[in-house]
Amino acid sequence: MKNLLVFIFLNLYLWTLCGNLMITGIYVRSENLHSPMYFFLSHLSTCDIFLSTSVVPVLLCTLLRGETTYTMTIGGCVIQYLTSASFAVVECFILTVMSYDRFLAICKPLHYNTIMTSKFCLHLVMWIWLLGFLISLSVVIMMSLLGFCGPEIDYVYCDFKPLIQASCSDTSYMELFVIGLTFPIIVCPFIFILLTYVFIFLAILVIPSSTGREKAFSTCSSHLTVVCTYYGILIAKYAVPVGGQSLGISKIISVLYTAVTPLVNPIIYSLPEPRD
């Protein structure tokens, strides 16, 4: 069983690297793809690589040692949580910006080039990466105030739930703080994305050309599929209090969004044709 799991996760990780590196490489090498849509897609792929790399190698080491629990110093565990959480937050914001890009391209085409300039997109992405780190750092700073019982964690890697369960302190305020963060990071962006797609699909319906409708729908549906998958997993993971979710279900959700989702994203997008 151990060898099978190692084989599965190693292959998932390698295919994740190949798929996302291919997308990033094609964007860098192809000048005709240097548009905001592909710029954000390349950063999404980069984020997927970092997210998977921050978790899967540690998971593989744990499996190779034949351990059922993950053992690390609390300091090392907190650092791993900081990196993986930062990339998860960055991915949320990038997906939100990508939906706004699609909204402008389809619903406000005359204003698109004026708004989505190269400078604006670059600054937007820089702020996204910075905010992802700062938000995760705020959680880690509050977490460092807790007292911990020991270094052994019954989980696949260092994450919020096992760290909270390893604490000997009162963690209720910490849980409320993280649940509160799910609204500006997960819930509000998800609602914003859904609203933009309501306007997008209404605009697609009035496109006179059937080819134009199919092209617009294909591009948007791939992004919406990724959004619903990723945000659905995150809402199930972080919007539920620690005590209200079984450890087994939490482990499955963690594997889905750190090992499976980064692999599925490039498959779903499949580099749609550039906009005319």
Helices and strands as residue ranges (DSSP letters): H 2-29, G 31-33, H 36-53, H 56-64, E 70-71, H 74-107, H 109-115, H 118-143, E 152-153, H 160-165, H 172-182, I 183-187, H 188-205, H 210-238, G 242-244, H 247-255, I 256-260, H 261-269
